[in-house]
Amino acid sequence: MDLVNNYINDLEGEKKEWVTTFVTFMRENFPDIKETISFQIPTYKFNGIYISFSAKAKEHFTFHSIDFEMIEELKKLLPNAKFGKGCAKVKYEDQGAIPVLCDMCRKIIERSNQTR
């Protein structure tokens, strides 16, 4: 938790707001999932899957997951986002993406629990 808090404390403005929103969401809704820093970003590891958040880019927040099927689903839900393999890049101004990404966190975790 301290490592993730340090990551957040190094951010400013909307970057800090976005990461704080997602870290708080994960801590409140999934307190049993391991929180760590992996690849220098906040990461949640569970059942061989992970979800990570980064806000180091100037113009966008990045949501990462190895659940590629859910990343594909995000492409339909977030038409203004840019996508890479295992990630969605959302401009900070796209506040409407926040609940969509929180819901995706929930779906990824639920899917991972069903396949265990």
Protein Blocks (a to p, Z undefined) as FASTA:
>chain_A
ZZmmmmmmmpgcjllmmmmmmmmmmmmmmmmbccddeehiacddeehiacdddfkbfkbc
cdddfblklmmmmmmmmmmbccdehiacddfklmmlmmmmmmmmmmmmmmmmmmZZ
